[in-house]
Amino acid sequence: MRALIQPTAESKLDDLILTTCAVPAPNLDQHEHLIRVHACSPCAGELLWPLNFPPDPRELIPCPDVAGMVISAPIDSPFQPGAEVYARTNYSRPGNARDYTIAITDELAFKPQSLSWTEAAAVPVSAQTAWQILFVHAGIVPPEAEMDISKAREAWKGKRILVTGASGSVGMWVMQLARLLGVEAVGTCGPDNVALVEEMGAKEVLNYRTADLKKWSEEQDERKVDVVIDCIGRQSLQDAWWTVKEKGTVLSIVQPPGSLCPMASPDSIRCVFFVMQPSAVQLGEITRLIDEGKCRGMVDSVWPLEKFHQAFKRMDTGHARGKVILDIFSNE
């Protein structure tokens, strides 16, 4: 099979190699499935992960998002051969920029019937990250309601959030799920994406190039938010600190937010940094929302595997509207 290899943890984009190697052999006793990959998607910054978060020794293959068809499965799996599935596979194993990959039962969900393969590959990482932000790590929803939208909606009643990078792949899912939960959301984005963020459910959209978040939040006290959700890091995260209420939460999926606090004493603010973990249950609920027309992913562009350089460079611009996808199956 073909596979895209990152030769070492220090390797950068120009070092990636498209080569051939053996098809992986699933361990059915460990709940592993062999998946024929139809499409996959990279994540921003993932080529730095092996250096910053060294995995156990394994082949380094990028792209944690996958959509494909089950070829072989454990006998007790709900995903038998022929099943159309998608997943964010665990970082402990090689990724999915290859013709065949491995996924375990607890990562998989049936692919939404309303989506194509490439559309489905745009969903798992972004949607599950957003789900875990709003239902788990924001600290608003009690643990017993983490899979119950109606109870979560009650918990979020009257709350406000600020989402930095609201037009990005995770930000767009946060906005959509926040709308379902009845959360009043403010999003930051570039001027070209204001209409998109409004469409996703924002009450107010701020142009990050011109908005002064400190001044904006001080002009009217009711602008303060209960939870800051940072999807960008660096200066955007630092500026967003000024918008959070006393005893609120600053959450980032990019870096620990306490390290960039511009305030003298942020002790009353809860800081959260987390890395998304795959969940078949959460992804199954996301599938339902998609097929009911309540949420949607967004594909920025689709590239054949042979043009992986262009695909990664498009993602690294930071201006992609949605996910960059590698179409594996159709370009053989």
N, C-alpha and C positions, 0 to 999 in steps of 0.2 A: 504494500500500500504506500501511498504518498504521505509524508508527514513533514511539518514545518518544525525545525529543531532550533532551539537556542543552545549553542554549543556549551557555554559556561554561564555561571551566574553573573559574570562581568560583561557578557556579550550584549551589544547594543543592536539596534535594528539592522544596521548594515552587515552585521555578523550572522543573521539568521540564514539558515540553509533549508531549502526545499529538497528533500531527498526521498529515498524509498527505504522501507524497513518492513519487518514482519508484522503481520496482523496480531494485535494483542490477544492473549488467551484469557478469557474470564474465569474467575474462580467462583463457580456457582454456589459453593458452600459458604462464600462470603457475600452473598446477595448481589454478585456482579452480573451485569448484562453486557453483551456485545451489541454495540449500536453502530449501524451504518449511518455515517454522518451525512446529512444533506446540507446543513449550513451551520456556521459557528460565528462567534463574535469576540473580538478582543476587548480588553478593558484598558482604560487610560492608565499608564504607568506600570502595567503589569510586567514589563521586561525588567523592572527594578525589583520586583518582589523576591526573586531567588537570592538577590544580594542582601536585601533588607530583612527578609523573613526566610532564612534558608530552610528548605524542606528536607525531609529525609532523602538520602540519595535516590535519584530517579531521573529519567529522561525529561528534559525541560522542553515542553511543548506548550505554546501559548493558547489562549482563547478558552475561558471557562464556560461560556454560554454555548449550548449545543441544541440542535433540533435534528432528529433522525428517526430511523426505523429500527426496532428491536430485531436482532438476528438470532440470538440465543438468550435464554433466561432461566433462572431457577424455577423449579417446577411449581413452587408455591407463590410465585410472583404474579401480581395483577397485570404485569406488562409482558405478555407472551409474544413470541415471534410474529412479526407483522404489525405490532402496535406502533402507532405514530406518537412519539414522545418528545419531551424537551426537558432541559435541566440546566442548572448551574452545578457543575461537578466540583468535587472537593479538591482543594489545593494540594492535598497529600498525594494525588495522582497526576500523571501528565494530562495536559489540556486536550482540546478537541480540534485543533487545526490539523486534521488527518482524516483519512478515508474511513477508518473504524476507530471507535473509542470505547471506553468502559464507563459505565455508570451503575450506581447501586440503587436498590429499591427506594431508600429513604431520600433520594435526590430527585427522583423522576415524577413527572406528571404527564397525563395525556395532553398532547398538543391541542390547543384550541382549534376546533373545527373551522372556525371562521378565518383562520390565518394561514398564509402560505408558509413554506419552510423558512424562507428568509425573514418573514415577519415574526415568526415564532422565535427565531434565534435572537431577536432583539429584546426579548422580554425578561428572562429569568433573573439575571444579576440585578438589573435596575428595579424591577418590580418587587423582588423579595427584599432588597435593601430598603426600599420605601416602606414596605409592609412592616419590617422590623423596626424602623424609625418610629412610625406612628403607633403601632400596636404593642411594642415591647420597650424600646429604649428611651422613649420620650418621658416615661414615668407617669403617664396620664391614665393609661388603661390598666386595670387590675389584671393580674395573671390569669384569672379564671375567664376573662373576657377577650383574650388575645386572638381568638378565632371566631368571635361573635360580633359582627358589624353593628347590630342594633345596640348591644351593651356598650361597645366601644364608642358609638355615637353619643350615648348618654354621658359617658365619662368625659368626652371632649366638649360637651356643651358649654358655650360661652368662651371658649379658648381662642387665642390668636397665635399664629405662627409667622415667622419670617423665613423664607427659603432663599438662600443665595444660590445662584446658578439654576434658577427655576426652569430655564429652557433646556437644560442638559438632560441626559437620559434618566438619571435618578430623580432630578428635580421635577421633571414632568410627571413621573409616577407619584411623587409626594403630593403634587398639586391635585392630581386626579383622585387619589385616595382621601385627601383632606376634604375635597368637595363631597365625597360620599359620606364622610363622617360629620359633615356640617361645620367644619372648622373654617374660621375666617383666616384666609391666607394672603400674605403679601409676598410677592416674588421679585427678585432682582434678575435682570438680564440685559443684554445689549438691545439697542433701539430696533434692530431688525426683527426681534423675537417678541416684542410686546404683545402683538395680537395673538400669537400662539399661546403665551402664558395666560392671557385673559381667557382664551378658549378653554384652557385646561382647568379653569376655576378660580383664578386669582381675583380677590376683591380689589387689589391695588397692585400695580406693577411699577417698579422703580428702575430707571436706566442706570446701571451701575457705573457708567462713564461720567455721569453728571450728578448723581444723587449723593448728598452728604448725609449718611445715616444718623450720625450724631445730631446734626441740626434737625433733620426730619423728625426724629423721635422726641426731641426737646420742644418742638413747636406745639405739639398737642400731646398731653399725657396719655390720652386713650390710644395713641399709636403704639405704645409699648406692647410687646408680645410676651406670651407665656413661654414659648419655646422658639429658640433660634435653631434652624436646621441648615447647617453649612455643607455645601457640596463642592466648594472651591478651595477653601483654605487660604493661607497667607493673608494678604491685606483685606480681602473680603471678609474673612473670619474675624479679623481684628476690628474692623469697622462695625460688624454686626453686633458685637458685644454691647454697644451703646443702646441697642433697641430692646434688651430683655428686661423684664420686670424684676423687682426684688423677689427672691425665692423662686425665680424661674429657672429654666434649663437652657444651656448652650450645648448643642450636640453637633459634632462634626464627623463626617465619614472620611475625612482627609488627614487630620492630625489632631492630637490632643488639644482641645480648645483653651485650656488653662494657660498654655505656654504663650498665647498671644493676647491675653487679656490686657487692655489698656487702662483699666481702672486701678485705683489704689488698693481697694480691698474687696475682692470678688467672693468673699467667703460665703455669702448668702446665696450665691448662684451655683447650681448643680452643673458640673461639667461631664460630658459623656463623649467618648470616642469608642467606636466598635468596628469590627470587621464582620460583614454579613456571613452567616452560615447557611448552607443549603437546607431547605425544608420542603419535603414533598407535600406536606399538608398545606402549607402556605401557598405553594405554587399551584396546587389543585384548586384552591379558592380563587386565586388570580385567574386561572383558566375559566372558571365559572363567570367571573365578572366580565372577562373579555367576550365570551360567547353570548352573554346577555347584553352586550353593547354598552356597558357601563364604564369601561376603561379601554384604552388602546395603547399599544406600543408605537414607536415611530422609528422608521428606517431612514437613516441619512443617505446611505449609498451602499451598493452591492458590488463586490469585486470578485473575480475568479481567484482561486488560491494562488495561481502563478503571479498575480499582481499584489501580493501581500505587502510589498514595500509601499506602494501607493495607498493601500488601505490603512496601514498604520500611520503613515504621514498625514492622511486626512483626519484621522482620530486625534493625532497629536497637535493639530492646529488649535484645538479647543473651541472650534466654531461649528462642529458637526451638530446638526439638528436631529437628534436621535442617535441610533446606534449605527456603526459601520459594520457591515456584514461580509463574511467570506462565503461565497456560494461554492460548496465542495462538490456536490453530486453532479451538477449540470455541466461542469467544465472539464470532465475527464477526456 
